[in-house]
Amino acid sequence: IIYLFSSRVSTKLKETFIINENNGEIRLQRNLDYEEIDSYEIPVEARDKGSPPLSGHCKVVLEVLDVND
């Protein structure tokens, strides 16, 4: 199974997060700012290597905490 961002994911979201296609782990590529955006919805797809490939979809919801307050 490989994991990837859905084709609906914006370029800005791809610049903020990266997904490990082997295990689905999502990591940051830059710092987050609560004042800029306080939550993210990231559509993710899991696809097998069959012929034809089958896939499943989900949405990862990430809430940013403002630790300075």
N, CA, C and O atoms as a GROMACS GRO file, in nm:
protein
  276
    1ILE      N    1   0.086  -0.119   0.000
    1ILE     CA    2   0.000   0.000   0.000
    1ILE      C    3   0.089   0.123   0.000
    1ILE      O    4   0.190   0.128   0.070
    2ILE      N    5   0.051   0.223  -0.080
    2ILE     CA    6   0.120   0.352  -0.078
    2ILE      C    7   0.020   0.459  -0.033
    2ILE      O    8  -0.099   0.450  -0.061
    3TYR      N    9   0.072   0.558   0.036
    3TYR     CA   10  -0.009   0.668   0.087
    3TYR      C   11   0.032   0.796   0.015
    3TYR      O   12   0.150   0.820  -0.009
    4LEU      N   13  -0.068   0.876  -0.019
    4LEU     CA   14  -0.039   1.003  -0.085
    4LEU      C   15  -0.150   1.102  -0.058
    4LEU      O   16  -0.261   1.065  -0.021
    5PHE      N   17  -0.116   1.229  -0.077
    5PHE     CA   18  -0.218   1.332  -0.065
    5PHE      C   19  -0.314   1.319  -0.182
    5PHE      O   20  -0.274   1.284  -0.293
    6SER      N   21  -0.439   1.347  -0.158
    6SER     CA   22  -0.539   1.345  -0.264
    6SER      C   23  -0.503   1.447  -0.371
    6SER      O   24  -0.432   1.544  -0.343
    7SER      N   25  -0.552   1.427  -0.491
    7SER     CA   26  -0.526   1.523  -0.599
    7SER      C   27  -0.590   1.658  -0.571
    7SER      O   28  -0.557   1.757  -0.635
    8ARG      N   29  -0.682   1.664  -0.475
    8ARG     CA   30  -0.749   1.790  -0.438
    8ARG      C   31  -0.667   1.877  -0.343
    8ARG      O   32  -0.708   1.990  -0.314
    9VAL      N   33  -0.554   1.828  -0.296
    9VAL     CA   34  -0.472   1.902  -0.200
    9VAL      C   35  -0.404   2.019  -0.271
    9VAL      O   36  -0.347   2.004  -0.379
   10SER      N   37  -0.411   2.136  -0.208
   10SER     CA   38  -0.353   2.257  -0.266
   10SER      C   39  -0.200   2.254  -0.261
   10SER      O   40  -0.140   2.180  -0.184
   11THR      N   41  -0.140   2.337  -0.344
   11THR     CA   42   0.006   2.349  -0.345
   11THR      C   43   0.056   2.398  -0.210
   11THR      O   44   0.160   2.352  -0.163
   12LYS      N   45  -0.015   2.491  -0.149
   12LYS     CA   46   0.027   2.545  -0.018
   12LYS      C   47   0.028   2.435   0.088
   12LYS      O   48   0.118   2.431   0.172
   13LEU      N   49  -0.071   2.347   0.084
   13LEU     CA   50  -0.074   2.237   0.179
   13LEU      C   51   0.043   2.141   0.155
   13LEU      O   52   0.102   2.091   0.251
   14LYS      N   53   0.077   2.116   0.030
   14LYS     CA   54   0.191   2.030  -0.003
   14LYS      C   55   0.323   2.094   0.036
   14LYS      O   56   0.421   2.024   0.062
   15GLU      N   57   0.328   2.228   0.042
   15GLU     CA   58   0.449   2.297   0.087
   15GLU      C   59   0.460   2.296   0.239
   15GLU      O   60   0.568   2.315   0.294
   16THR      N   61   0.347   2.274   0.308
   16THR     CA   62   0.344   2.274   0.454
   16THR      C   63   0.368   2.134   0.512
   16THR      O   64   0.437   2.118   0.612
   17PHE      N   65   0.310   2.032   0.447
   17PHE     CA   66   0.318   1.895   0.498
   17PHE      C   67   0.379   1.803   0.393
   17PHE      O   68   0.374   1.831   0.273
   18ILE      N   69   0.436   1.693   0.440
   18ILE     CA   70   0.487   1.588   0.352
   18ILE      C   71   0.436   1.455   0.407
   18ILE      O   72   0.427   1.436   0.529
   19ILE      N   73   0.403   1.364   0.318
   19ILE     CA   74   0.353   1.233   0.360
   19ILE      C   75   0.452   1.125   0.318
   19ILE      O   76   0.502   1.125   0.205
   20ASN      N   77   0.480   1.033   0.409
   20ASN     CA   78   0.566   0.919   0.378
   20ASN      C   79   0.480   0.817   0.306
   20ASN      O   80   0.386   0.763   0.364
   21GLU      N   81   0.511   0.789   0.182
   21GLU     CA   82   0.424   0.702   0.104
   21GLU      C   83   0.430   0.556   0.149
   21GLU      O   84   0.343   0.477   0.110
   22ASN      N   85   0.528   0.518   0.229
   22ASN     CA   86   0.539   0.381   0.277
   22ASN      C   87   0.456   0.352   0.402
   22ASN      O   88   0.401   0.243   0.416
   23ASN      N   89   0.445   0.451   0.492
   23ASN     CA   90   0.372   0.426   0.616
   23ASN      C   91   0.262   0.529   0.646
   23ASN      O   92   0.191   0.514   0.745
   24GLY      N   93   0.246   0.631   0.563
   24GLY     CA   94   0.140   0.728   0.580
   24GLY      C   95   0.168   0.837   0.682
   24GLY      O   96   0.081   0.920   0.709
   25GLU      N   97   0.288   0.839   0.739
   25GLU     CA   98   0.323   0.940   0.839
   25GLU      C   99   0.326   1.078   0.773
   25GLU      O  100   0.389   1.098   0.669
   26ILE      N  101   0.257   1.174   0.835
   26ILE     CA  102   0.253   1.312   0.786
   26ILE      C  103   0.341   1.397   0.875
   26ILE      O  104   0.327   1.394   0.997
   27ARG      N  105   0.432   1.473   0.814
   27ARG     CA  106   0.526   1.559   0.889
   27ARG      C  107   0.520   1.700   0.836
   27ARG      O  108   0.473   1.725   0.725
   28LEU      N  109   0.568   1.793   0.918
   28LEU     CA  110   0.576   1.933   0.879
   28LEU      C  111   0.699   1.962   0.795
   28LEU      O  112   0.806   1.903   0.817
   29GLN      N  113   0.684   2.052   0.699
   29GLN     CA  114   0.799   2.100   0.623
   29GLN      C  115   0.833   2.244   0.662
   29GLN      O  116   0.940   2.294   0.628
   30ARG      N  117   0.741   2.309   0.734
   30ARG     CA  118   0.764   2.446   0.781
   30ARG      C  119   0.686   2.464   0.911
   30ARG      O  120   0.602   2.382   0.945
   31ASN      N  121   0.714   2.572   0.982
   31ASN     CA  122   0.644   2.600   1.107
   31ASN      C  123   0.500   2.642   1.079
   31ASN      O  124   0.470   2.699   0.974
   32LEU      N  125   0.411   2.612   1.174
   32LEU     CA  126   0.272   2.653   1.163
   32LEU      C  127   0.249   2.776   1.248
   32LEU      O  128   0.312   2.794   1.352
   33ASP      N  129   0.159   2.862   1.204
   33ASP     CA  130   0.124   2.983   1.277
   33ASP      C  131  -0.025   2.982   1.305
   33ASP      O  132  -0.106   2.989   1.212
   34TYR      N  133  -0.062   2.974   1.433
   34TYR     CA  134  -0.202   2.969   1.474
   34TYR      C  135  -0.280   3.089   1.423
   34TYR      O  136  -0.396   3.076   1.383
   35GLU      N  137  -0.217   3.206   1.424
   35GLU     CA  138  -0.286   3.327   1.378
   35GLU      C  139  -0.315   3.323   1.227
   35GLU      O  140  -0.409   3.387   1.180
   36GLU      N  141  -0.234   3.248   1.153
   36GLU     CA  142  -0.255   3.236   1.008
   36GLU      C  143  -0.366   3.136   0.977
   36GLU      O  144  -0.463   3.169   0.908
   37ILE      N  145  -0.352   3.015   1.028
   37ILE     CA  146  -0.452   2.909   1.010
   37ILE      C  147  -0.456   2.827   1.138
   37ILE      O  148  -0.352   2.783   1.187
   38ASP      N  149  -0.577   2.807   1.194
   38ASP     CA  150  -0.587   2.734   1.320
   38ASP      C  151  -0.624   2.586   1.304
   38ASP      O  152  -0.623   2.512   1.401
   39SER      N  153  -0.658   2.543   1.181
   39SER     CA  154  -0.683   2.401   1.157
   39SER      C  155  -0.664   2.368   1.009
   39SER      O  156  -0.676   2.454   0.922
   40TYR      N  157  -0.635   2.242   0.983
   40TYR     CA  158  -0.612   2.195   0.847
   40TYR      C  159  -0.696   2.069   0.825
   40TYR      O  160  -0.711   1.989   0.917
   41GLU      N  161  -0.748   2.052   0.707
   41GLU     CA  162  -0.813   1.929   0.665
   41GLU      C  163  -0.733   1.875   0.547
   41GLU      O  164  -0.725   1.940   0.442
   42ILE      N  165  -0.673   1.758   0.564
   42ILE     CA  166  -0.582   1.703   0.465
   42ILE      C  167  -0.643   1.575   0.408
   42ILE      O  168  -0.648   1.473   0.477
   43PRO      N  169  -0.689   1.578   0.282
   43PRO     CA  170  -0.740   1.455   0.221
   43PRO      C  171  -0.625   1.362   0.182
   43PRO      O  172  -0.531   1.402   0.115
   44VAL      N  173  -0.635   1.236   0.227
   44VAL     CA  174  -0.530   1.138   0.204
   44VAL      C  175  -0.589   1.017   0.131
   44VAL      O  176  -0.705   0.981   0.152
   45GLU      N  177  -0.508   0.956   0.046
   45GLU     CA  178  -0.548   0.837  -0.028
   45GLU      C  179  -0.450   0.724   0.003
   45GLU      O  180  -0.329   0.746   0.008
   46ALA      N  181  -0.502   0.605   0.023
   46ALA     CA  182  -0.420   0.484   0.037
   46ALA      C  183  -0.452   0.397  -0.084
   46ALA      O  184  -0.568   0.366  -0.110
   47ARG      N  185  -0.349   0.357  -0.157
   47ARG     CA  186  -0.367   0.283  -0.281
   47ARG      C  187  -0.283   0.156  -0.279
   47ARG      O  188  -0.167   0.158  -0.238
   48ASP      N  189  -0.343   0.044  -0.324
   48ASP     CA  190  -0.263  -0.078  -0.331
   48ASP      C  191  -0.194  -0.086  -0.467
   48ASP      O  192  -0.215  -0.002  -0.554
   49LYS      N  193  -0.113  -0.188  -0.483
   49LYS     CA  194  -0.033  -0.200  -0.606
   49LYS      C  195  -0.092  -0.305  -0.700
   49LYS      O  196  -0.021  -0.363  -0.782
   50GLY      N  197  -0.223  -0.328  -0.688
   50GLY     CA  198  -0.290  -0.425  -0.774
   50GLY      C  199  -0.310  -0.372  -0.915
   50GLY      O  200  -0.274  -0.259  -0.948
   51SER      N  201  -0.369  -0.458  -0.998
   51SER     CA  202  -0.398  -0.418  -1.135
   51SER      C  203  -0.542  -0.454  -1.165
   51SER      O  204  -0.572  -0.571  -1.188
   52PRO      N  205  -0.632  -0.360  -1.166
   52PRO     CA  206  -0.614  -0.217  -1.140
   52PRO      C  207  -0.600  -0.190  -0.990
   52PRO      O  208  -0.647  -0.268  -0.908
   53PRO      N  209  -0.535  -0.079  -0.955
   53PRO     CA  210  -0.516  -0.047  -0.814
   53PRO      C  211  -0.649  -0.007  -0.747
   53PRO      O  212  -0.732   0.061  -0.806
   54LEU      N  213  -0.665  -0.052  -0.624
   54LEU     CA  214  -0.780  -0.012  -0.542
   54LEU      C  215  -0.733   0.095  -0.445
   54LEU      O  216  -0.618   0.095  -0.403
   55SER      N  217  -0.824   0.186  -0.409
   55SER     CA  218  -0.783   0.292  -0.318
   55SER      C  219  -0.892   0.322  -0.217
   55SER      O  220  -1.010   0.296  -0.241
   56GLY      N  221  -0.850   0.377  -0.104
   56GLY     CA  222  -0.939   0.425   0.001
   56GLY      C  223  -0.902   0.568   0.032
   56GLY      O  224  -0.788   0.609   0.014
   57HIS      N  225  -1.000   0.644   0.079
   57HIS     CA  226  -0.978   0.786   0.105
   57HIS      C  227  -1.019   0.819   0.249
   57HIS      O  228  -1.110   0.758   0.304
   58CYS      N  229  -0.951   0.914   0.307
   58CYS     CA  230  -0.988   0.967   0.438
   58CYS      C  231  -0.947   1.112   0.446
   58CYS      O  232  -0.877   1.164   0.359
   59LYS      N  233  -0.990   1.178   0.552
   59LYS     CA  234  -0.954   1.318   0.575
   59LYS      C  235  -0.888   1.327   0.712
   59LYS      O  236  -0.946   1.286   0.812
   60VAL      N  237  -0.767   1.380   0.716
   60VAL     CA  238  -0.694   1.401   0.842
   60VAL      C  239  -0.720   1.544   0.886
   60VAL      O  240  -0.694   1.638   0.811
   61VAL      N  241  -0.774   1.561   1.007
   61VAL     CA  242  -0.802   1.694   1.062
   61VAL      C  243  -0.697   1.727   1.166
   61VAL      O  244  -0.677   1.652   1.262
   62LEU      N  245  -0.629   1.840   1.147
   62LEU     CA  246  -0.522   1.882   1.236
   62LEU      C  247  -0.560   2.018   1.295
   62LEU      O  248  -0.582   2.114   1.222
   63GLU      N  249  -0.566   2.026   1.428
   63GLU     CA  250  -0.594   2.152   1.496
   63GLU      C  251  -0.464   2.207   1.554
   63GLU      O  252  -0.391   2.137   1.624
   64VAL      N  253  -0.437   2.332   1.525
   64VAL     CA  254  -0.314   2.398   1.572
   64VAL      C  255  -0.343   2.466   1.705
   64VAL      O  256  -0.442   2.539   1.716
   65LEU      N  257  -0.259   2.443   1.805
   65LEU     CA  258  -0.272   2.508   1.934
   65LEU      C  259  -0.184   2.630   1.940
   65LEU      O  260  -0.072   2.629   1.888
   66ASP      N  261  -0.233   2.736   2.002
   66ASP     CA  262  -0.154   2.857   2.020
   66ASP      C  263  -0.084   2.848   2.155
   66ASP      O  264  -0.140   2.887   2.257
   67VAL      N  265   0.039   2.797   2.154
   67VAL     CA  266   0.110   2.774   2.280
   67VAL      C  267   0.161   2.903   2.345
   67VAL      O  268   0.198   2.902   2.463
   68ASN      N  269   0.164   3.013   2.271
   68ASN     CA  270   0.210   3.139   2.329
   68ASN      C  271   0.108   3.200   2.425
   68ASN      O  272   0.145   3.278   2.512
   69ASP      N  273  -0.018   3.165   2.410
   69ASP     CA  274  -0.122   3.220   2.497
   69ASP      C  275  -0.139   3.129   2.613
   69ASP      O  276  -0.221   3.155   2.701
   0.00000   0.00000   0.00000
